Amino acid sequence: MRLKHEIDLGYCTNIHRGETWEETFGGLQLYTEEVRKRVSPTQPYGIGLRLGNDACQQLVGNRAAKDEFRRWLDERNAYVFTINGFPYGTFHGSRVKEQVYAPDWTTPERLNYTKRLFDLMVDLSPEGQSISVSTVPGSFKGFIKPETRSEQLEAIYRNLSDCSDYIEVLKDKTGRDIHLGLEPEPLCLFETSEETIDFFDNFLSGKKGAERSRVLSNIGVNYDTCHLAIEYEEPGQSVRGLLNAGIRISKIHLSSALKLKPTVESIRRLGAFEDDVYLHQVVVRSGDDVTHRFVDLPEAFDWFSKNQSTAGDEWRVHFHVPLHARAIEYFEDTRDQISGVFQLLQATASEKGEVFCQHFEMETYTWEVLPEEFRSRDVVDQLEAEYKWTLSEFRRYCLA
């Protein structure tokens, strides 16, 4: 939906199963349409698509399917403004874990998939609509090997430059604002705002003047409020740091992480969040310092069993919990990160008359693996509650 300052808001449809286009469209018809009826029955309704590679390939070459989808959108006064191009393959129902980052940006597969997503967005979104695609932050740290690190990084820089050139051609053809957002995530090639700035500095090394400006217009950051909160960053530090470095905020994912004080009982209860599908990275802080990072919960549990007396003051866990979730004993959330981002948006809107980002997605994709304490209603009810909470925050900061 369209809010003040030409802000587009939607929920990311990666919450629903769907690896083929038929499955994806079925989810839109079954769930997204019902959500639209509840939250935006008369106003234009923005959709954040998730299209894996299989669905993307099936749709990009099927004019009849694209025409059918456009008609479906038009009949409902709905529009597509962004795609989550992070998960390339299967994202629900079976082991995803670190494979969500594969293929990474060292490969032509990731580059070509992303190009196809932009082609689809040009076809599917309304004329003049700005377009964003979010993607993997280069790679997963575990995929980068010391002996081949320089070659892998050069491949990432080369493929991203190729993608920027492709975006530039599309922009020239369509006159639209089109951009890619690299999404920092715990334990990935770059996870903190400092690492993100360093990555862009290295990526842009040798690019000057108009060329540098073009790349920075075409490629920025998808700022996930869950991910940066897990790194114990405050928006005033991280967002301003990125903007001051000239890095575009392409899109903002509105999402919330778990946080807890590590005790025997809280860690026992945290076991309910362990699953066989997704990685749940853990970042531990003692005092003001991050002391440990774990790729997944089992590794963190094993460490805690041996270090209970020195297990840190706080743990933050990469598990997207509903934005509207009620408090549960032993756990807190990181919704204050979202409020901090909205405060910055309000300040820049007051100062400059515009905001530093116009694409927003709610991204609580963990519905199927949520413990029952959080999953107290069906998915449409949950999404309606997500909208209610999010829109109240936009209104609170005079952005809706």
N, C-alpha and C positions, 0 to 999 in steps of 0.2 A: 504494500500500500504506500501511497505517496503522502509524506508528512511535510512539515515546514522545511524551508531551505532546500527543496527538491530532494529530500531524503527518501530513499526507497527502503522499505522494510518487508522482510518475508521470513518464513522459517525454512531451514534447509531440509529438503526431502530425503536426505540420507538417513532420516529416522525410519523410513519405510524400506522393506525389502524390495529388491528389483535389480536384476543384472541384465536382463534383456529389455528391449524397448517395450515389448508387450507387457511385461511385468511392471515396468516403471510407469507406463501410462495407466495401467490398471490401478496402481497405488494412488496416482493423482485423481483418478475418477472416484475411487472409494473413500479416500481420506482427505485429500487436499480440498476437494470440492465441498465436503461437509464443513471443514474448517472455514473456508471462504464464506459459506452461508451464515456462519455464526459471527464472524468477526468483521466482515466487510461485504455485506449483502448488496449494497448499492454503489459503493465507491470502487475505483479501480483496485484490483488485488494483485500484488506483486508476488511472484513465485521464485524461490531459489532452488534451482534444479540440482540434483545429483545424477550424473550420467557416467556410469563406468564405461570402459572401453568397448565392451560388447554392445551395449545399448547405443553408444555413440556411433559405432560403425554401421549398425543396422539402420539408424535413423538418417545419418548423413547421406546415404545413397538411395533413400526411399522418398521420392517426392510426394507420393500419395499419402504416406504416413505423416510427413511434415505438414502437408496441406490440411489433413484431418486434425492434427494437433493445433494448428493456427486457428482453424474454425472453432475448435473446442474452447480455446482461450478467448476468442472474440465474443462468443456467445455468452461467456461468463464475465465479461469486462475484466479479464485477467491478463497479466503480461509477465514475461520472463525477463529478469534483469541481470541475473548472475547464475553461474554454475560453480558447484563445488567439484573441481577437477583434481582433488587430492587422492581419493581412492580410485585406483586404476582398475582393480579387479573386484572379486567378491568382497562384500562388506558386512554381511549378516549371516548368521546361522552356522558358520564354520570358522576354523582358526584363521584369524587375520594377522594379529600380532605385528611383527616388524615387516611383514609383507605388504602392509599398507603403503610403505615408502617405495615399493618396487613396482615397475621399473623406476629408477630415479633419474635425475637430470643429466647423468652421464650417458644416457642411452638415447638413441633415435626414437625408440618406442614412446618414451615420455614426451618428447618434442612433438612427434607427429600426432599423438593423441590430443595434446593441448591445442595444436593448430586446428584439428577437426572440431574441437569444442567451440573455438572462436568462430569458425565457419557456420556452425549451427546457430550460435547466438545471433549472428548477423541476419540469418534467415528467419529466426523465430521471434526475436524481440521487435517491438514497435519501431517504426522509423524515427530516428533521432534519439532513441533511448541509449543512455550510456550503458556500457557492457563491462562486466568484470568476470574473471575466472580466477579461482584460488587454487593453489597447488603446493606440492611438497617443497620444503625449504632446502632445495638442492639434493639432499640425501639424508640418510640416517648415519649417525656417527659410527655405528658398528659396521657400516658398509665401506667406510673409508679406511684403506690399509696404509700403514706408514710407508711401505716400499713403493706404493703407486699413488700416493696422495697428490703429488703435483700433477700427474697425468689426469687423475680423476677430476681435480678442480678445473683444469684447463678444458676438459670436456664439458663440464657444467657451464663454464663461462661461455664457451663456444655455442652451445645449444640455446642458452638464454639469449645470446646476441641474435641468433637466428630467429628465435621467437619474437624478439623485439622488432626485427626487420619485417616479419610477417604481419605483426600488429600494425606497423606503420603503413604497409600497403593497404590493409583493410580500412584504416582511418582515412587515407587519401581517397579511397573509393567511395566511402559512405559518409564522410564528414562527421563521424561519431567519435565520442570519447571512449576508447577501448583500452583496457589495462589488465595486466596479470598481477596477482598478489601472491608472493611467496610467504608461506605461513610458518613462522618460528614455532617450534614445538620442543618440549623437553627431550633431551638426548638425541636431537637431530643435529645436522651439520652446523646450524646456528639456532640457538634456543633462547638466548637473552637478547635484549636490545643492543648491548655492547657488541656481542658476536655478530648480530645482524648488520650493524654499521660497518664493522670490520670486513664482513663478506662483501658488502656493496663497494667499499673502498677498493678491495682487490679486484672485484669484477669490473669496475669502471676504470681501473688503472690503464692509462694510455688513451682513454676516451676523453676528448676535450670539446669545449664549445658546444656547437649545435648538436653534435653526435651524442655527447653526454646528456644534454637536455632531453633529447628524444628518448633515450633509454630510460631516463628517470620518469618521463611521462608515461611510458609504456609498461614499465615493470616497477612495482612497489611491494608493499607488505600487506598481507592479510593479517590484521591484528586480532588474535584470538584472546579474549579477556581471561579465559580459563588458563591458557598456556602461560601468559605473562604473570598471572597471579601465582602460579605454581613456582615461578622463579623469584617470588617475593619482591617483584618490582611494583612501584607505584606509577600510575599513569602519568603523573606530572613529570616523572623522570623519563619513562620509556617513550611515551608519545612525543613529548617535546624533543627528546634526544633524536628520535627518528626524523621528525620534521626539520629540526635544525641542521641535520645532515643532508637535507634535500631529498629524503626518501618519502615517496608518496604513500599515504595510507589508502590502499586500494579498496579495502573492505574491512568491516569490523564484524567478527563473530561474537555474538553475545552468548556467553556460556559461563558456567560456574563450576569450580572444582571443590573437592573435599579438603578440609583441613582439620587437624586434631592434635591434641597433646598426647604423645606416646606413653601409654600406660599398659599394663598387662590386659586390662579389660577393654580398653579402646582398640588395641591391636587385635584382640580376639574378635571383636565385633567388626573390625575392618575386613576380616576374612570373608564376610558376606558379600563383599564387593569384588572378590576375585572371580574371574571367569576365564574360559578357554578361548575367547574370541579376540579381545582387544588387549593391547599393552596398557598398563596402568603405572606409568612412571611415578616415582616417589622422590621428592626433594626434601632434605632434612636441614633444618636450621638450628643452630645453637647460638644464643645471643643474637648478634647482628650478622653472623656469618653462615653461609651455606657450607655444610661440612660433608654431606654425602648425597650422591645421586644414584638411584637404582632404576634399572630398566623396567622392572615389573615387580608386582607385589610379592611373589614367592621369594625373590632375592632379598627384599626388604624385611620380610618376616624372618628369614633365616638369620640375617644380621642382628635383628632385634633380640632374638633368642639368646644370642651370645653377648649382647651389649646393653642389657636392659637399663643398667645404671647410668649409661652414657649415651642414650639413644636420641639425644637432642631435645630441644624445647618444643618444637613443632614439626609436624609432617604435613606436606601438601601433596595431594594425590591426583594424578591425571585420570579423573573419572568425572565425566560431565553429568552433573546432577541438575534436575529441573530448576529453572529460574525461580519458580514459585514455591519450591519445596519448603515444607514446614521444618522447624528445628527438630532434630533427633538427638537424644542423649549421646554424649561423647563426640559428636561431630558438629562442625561449623561449615560454612561455605564461603565463597570468595565474591559474593555479589557486590561487595564494596568496590571491587575493581571496576565494575560496570558503572557504578555511581561516579567514580573518579573520572572515567572517560566522558560521561555526560556533562560533568562539571566543566571539563576542558572544552567540549563542544559548545556549551552555553557561553563560555567566556569568549571564544573566538567568534561566535555568531554576534555577540554584542559589540565586540571590538571591530570586526571586519565586515559584518553583514553577511557572512557566509561560513560554512562549516568545513573542516578539513577532510571530511569523508562523507559520502552520500549513500553508500551501500551498506546495509546492515542485515545480518542473518542471525536468527536464533538457532543455535546448533546443539540441541540435546539429543544426540543420536543413540544414546545408550538405553533406550526404552526397554528393549527386550532383555537386557541383563541387569536391570535395576532390581535391588532387593525390594521385597514386598512393602517394606515400610515407606519407600518413596513411590512405589508404583501402585497407588490406591485408586486409580481410575483408568478408563480406556484411553487410547492414544489421542483420540480427537478431543476428549475432555482435557487431557494434559496440554495439548497444543493451544486450546482456547484459553486455559489458565496462563500459559506462557505469554500469549498475546496480551492478556489483561495486565499482567505484571509489567511487561515491557512497555506497553503504551502508557501506563501510569508513570513510569520513570521518564519517558519522553515528555509527558505533560509537566511533570514536576520541574523539569529544567527548561520549560518553554520551547520545546522542540517539536511539539505536535499540536 
